[in-house]
Amino acid sequence: MTIRAITPVTPRVKSFRFGPLDRPHRAGQHVDVRLTAPDGYQAQRSYSIASAPDDPAGIELMIEGLEAGEVSGFFDTVAEVGDTIELRGPLGAFSWSPAEGGPVLLIAGGSGIVPLLAMVRERTRHAPEVPMLLIYSVRKAAEAIARAELAALSRDETGFDLTLLLTREGPTAGRRIDRVMIDTAIECLGMPRHAFVCGGNGFVGAVADLLVDAGVKPGAVRTERFGG
């Protein structure tokens, strides 16, 4: 597929727009991206789709430039509009559709927001009646992906709420997602029918335990982990 647009999102993350996939994705799914060097060496990584399934602008990937990252480094410093990239997908069972209803509790750490952002956008387009609450933990405000968009949705849409936790600046510096925060979210949202957690391994494991301890049925908790 051909890169149609590249847009900075945060100091380390860029948005890459491609055309529509051959078959629709479900909000939360990912694609595999494969790069092939002139000498035949190949590198492959998985990236979540940030766009809603029927976004007329095509699919959107948000890729963080990582030091020594083979694939992310290419997208950060080499990729240009017009480049053709190999994509495979959509893939993955970590997904939500409006037919599944709610309430829906979303909890993201860092770049783990990307598949959950697709769910938020899908709700806005097709299921604004479904209660949804997002807890987004990120180090600094400047690193929060789609911060202005999420804040506007929380302000303007009935039934969508955002809790932005900044762990390294402001009054919440040093705080992590804890049982009090989970209990407050459930009090606001109601007991979630679906809970989606995405982020690093340690983050996901800790949050999933908090959810179950707070009374969320284990079968309602779905997780996606990034390495580390």
C-alpha positions as CSV (number, residue, x, y, z in Angstrom):
1,M,0.0,0.0,0.0
2,T,1.1,3.6,-0.6
3,I,1.7,6.1,2.1
4,R,-0.8,9.0,1.4
5,A,0.1,11.3,4.3
6,I,2.5,11.7,7.2
7,T,1.6,13.9,10.1
8,P,3.5,14.5,13.4
9,V,1.4,13.5,16.4
10,T,3.8,13.9,19.3
11,P,7.6,14.6,19.4
12,R,8.2,10.9,19.0
13,V,5.0,9.6,17.2
14,K,3.9,10.2,13.6
15,S,0.6,9.3,11.8
16,F,0.8,7.4,8.5
17,R,-2.2,7.3,6.3
18,F,-2.8,4.5,3.7
19,G,-5.7,3.6,1.6
20,P,-8.5,1.3,2.8
21,L,-7.7,-2.3,3.4
22,D,-9.1,-5.0,1.1
23,R,-11.5,-6.1,3.9
24,P,-12.8,-4.0,6.8
25,H,-11.0,-4.2,10.1
26,R,-12.6,-4.2,13.6
27,A,-11.7,-1.4,16.0
28,G,-8.6,-2.6,17.9
29,Q,-7.1,-4.8,15.3
30,H,-3.6,-4.5,13.9
31,V,-1.6,-5.0,10.7
32,D,1.8,-6.6,10.2
33,V,4.3,-4.3,8.4
34,R,7.2,-5.8,6.5
35,L,10.2,-4.0,5.1
36,T,12.7,-5.5,2.6
37,A,16.2,-4.1,2.2
38,P,18.0,-4.1,-1.2
39,D,20.1,-7.1,-0.1
40,G,16.9,-9.1,0.7
41,Y,17.0,-8.7,4.5
42,Q,13.5,-8.4,5.9
43,A,12.1,-6.9,9.2
44,Q,8.5,-7.2,10.3
45,R,6.6,-5.5,13.1
46,S,2.9,-5.3,14.2
47,Y,1.2,-1.9,14.4
48,S,-2.3,-1.2,15.7
49,I,-4.8,0.6,13.5
50,A,-5.8,4.0,14.9
51,S,-8.6,4.8,12.5
52,A,-12.3,3.7,12.7
53,P,-13.1,0.8,10.4
54,D,-15.0,2.8,7.8
55,D,-12.9,6.0,7.9
56,P,-13.1,7.4,4.3
57,A,-9.5,8.7,4.7
58,G,-8.2,5.1,4.8
59,I,-6.3,3.3,7.6
60,E,-4.1,5.2,10.0
61,L,-1.1,3.9,11.8
62,M,0.6,5.8,14.6
63,I,4.3,4.8,14.9
64,E,6.7,5.8,17.6
65,G,10.3,6.3,16.6
66,L,12.4,4.1,18.8
67,E,16.2,4.2,19.2
68,A,17.7,1.3,17.2
69,G,14.3,0.3,15.9
70,E,14.6,-1.3,12.5
71,V,11.1,-0.7,11.3
72,S,10.1,2.3,13.5
73,G,13.4,3.9,12.6
74,F,12.6,3.6,8.9
75,F,9.2,5.3,9.4
76,D,10.7,8.0,11.7
77,T,13.6,9.1,9.4
78,V,13.3,7.6,5.9
79,A,9.6,7.0,4.9
80,E,8.0,9.5,2.6
81,V,4.6,10.1,1.1
82,G,4.4,7.9,-2.0
83,D,6.4,5.1,-0.6
84,T,4.9,1.6,-1.1
85,I,4.8,-0.6,2.1
86,E,3.9,-4.2,2.5
87,L,1.0,-4.6,4.9
88,R,-0.8,-7.8,6.0
89,G,-4.1,-7.8,7.8
90,P,-6.3,-6.9,9.5
91,L,-5.3,-9.3,12.3
92,G,-6.1,-9.9,16.0
93,A,-9.0,-10.7,18.3
94,F,-8.4,-7.6,20.5
95,S,-11.3,-5.7,19.1
96,W,-14.7,-4.1,19.8
97,S,-17.8,-3.4,17.6
98,P,-20.9,-1.3,18.4
99,A,-23.0,-4.5,18.3
100,E,-21.2,-5.7,21.5
101,G,-22.6,-2.8,23.4
102,G,-21.3,-1.5,26.7
103,P,-20.5,-0.1,29.2
104,V,-16.9,-0.1,27.9
105,L,-13.9,0.7,30.1
106,L,-10.6,1.4,28.2
107,I,-7.2,1.7,29.9
108,A,-4.1,2.6,28.0
109,G,-0.4,3.1,28.9
110,G,1.7,5.2,26.5
111,S,1.4,4.1,22.9
112,G,-1.1,1.5,24.0
113,I,-3.7,4.1,23.3
114,V,-3.7,3.5,19.6
115,P,-6.0,0.5,19.3
116,L,-8.3,2.0,22.0
117,L,-8.4,5.2,20.0
118,A,-9.9,3.3,17.1
119,M,-12.6,2.0,19.5
120,V,-13.3,5.6,20.7
121,R,-13.6,6.8,17.1
122,E,-15.9,3.8,16.2
123,R,-18.2,4.7,19.1
124,T,-18.3,8.3,18.0
125,R,-19.2,7.4,14.5
126,H,-21.7,4.6,15.1
127,A,-22.6,4.1,18.7
128,P,-22.7,7.4,20.7
129,E,-25.3,5.8,23.0
130,V,-22.7,3.3,24.4
131,P,-21.2,4.5,27.7
132,M,-17.4,4.5,27.4
133,L,-14.7,5.7,29.8
134,L,-11.0,5.9,28.9
135,I,-8.1,6.1,31.5
136,Y,-5.0,7.1,29.7
137,S,-1.7,6.9,31.6
138,V,1.3,8.8,29.9
139,R,4.4,10.4,31.2
140,K,3.9,14.0,30.0
141,A,1.1,15.9,28.3
142,A,3.2,16.5,25.2
143,E,3.5,12.7,24.8
144,A,-0.2,12.0,24.9
145,I,-1.4,10.8,21.5
146,A,-4.6,12.5,20.3
147,R,-4.9,14.5,23.5
148,A,-6.8,17.4,22.0
149,E,-9.2,15.1,20.1
150,L,-9.9,13.0,23.3
151,A,-10.4,16.1,25.4
152,A,-12.8,17.5,22.9
153,L,-14.8,14.3,22.8
154,S,-14.9,14.1,26.6
155,R,-16.1,17.7,26.7
156,D,-18.7,17.5,23.9
157,E,-20.1,14.0,23.9
158,T,-22.5,12.6,26.4
159,G,-21.5,9.2,27.6
160,F,-17.7,9.5,26.9
161,D,-15.3,10.4,29.8
162,L,-11.6,10.7,29.8
163,T,-9.2,10.5,32.7
164,L,-5.7,11.6,31.7
165,L,-3.0,10.5,34.2
166,L,0.4,12.3,33.8
167,T,2.9,10.3,35.7
168,R,6.0,12.6,35.4
169,E,4.6,16.1,35.6
170,G,1.9,18.1,37.3
171,P,-0.1,17.2,40.5
172,T,-0.3,13.5,39.6
173,A,3.5,13.0,39.1
174,G,4.6,9.7,40.6
175,R,1.1,8.3,40.7
176,R,0.2,5.1,38.9
177,I,-3.2,3.6,38.1
178,D,-4.5,2.2,41.4
179,R,-7.6,0.7,43.0
180,V,-9.0,4.1,43.9
181,M,-8.8,5.2,40.2
182,I,-10.5,1.9,39.1
183,D,-13.2,2.2,41.7
184,T,-13.9,5.8,40.7
185,A,-14.1,4.8,37.0
186,I,-16.6,2.0,37.7
187,E,-18.7,4.3,39.9
188,C,-18.9,6.8,37.0
189,L,-19.3,4.3,34.2
190,G,-21.1,1.4,35.9
191,M,-19.7,-2.1,36.0
192,P,-18.2,-2.6,32.5
193,R,-19.4,-5.2,30.2
194,H,-16.1,-5.0,28.3
195,A,-12.7,-3.8,29.6
196,F,-9.8,-3.4,27.3
197,V,-6.2,-2.8,28.6
198,C,-3.3,-2.1,26.3
199,G,0.3,-1.2,27.1
200,G,3.6,-2.7,28.3
201,N,3.7,-6.1,30.0
202,G,4.0,-4.8,33.5
203,F,1.3,-2.2,33.1
204,V,-1.2,-4.6,31.6
205,G,-0.7,-7.3,34.2
206,A,-1.1,-4.8,37.1
207,V,-4.2,-3.1,35.7
208,A,-5.8,-6.5,34.8
209,D,-5.4,-7.6,38.4
210,L,-6.9,-4.3,39.7
211,L,-9.9,-4.8,37.5
212,V,-10.6,-8.3,38.7
213,D,-10.1,-7.2,42.3
214,A,-12.6,-4.5,41.8
215,G,-15.2,-7.0,40.7
216,V,-14.9,-6.9,36.9
217,K,-15.5,-10.5,35.6
218,P,-12.2,-12.0,34.3
219,G,-13.9,-12.9,31.0
220,A,-14.8,-9.3,30.4
221,V,-11.1,-8.2,30.6
222,R,-9.2,-8.3,27.3
223,T,-5.6,-7.4,27.1
224,E,-2.9,-6.5,24.5
225,R,0.7,-6.3,25.5
226,F,3.7,-4.6,24.0
227,G,7.1,-6.0,24.8
228,G,9.4,-4.8,27.5
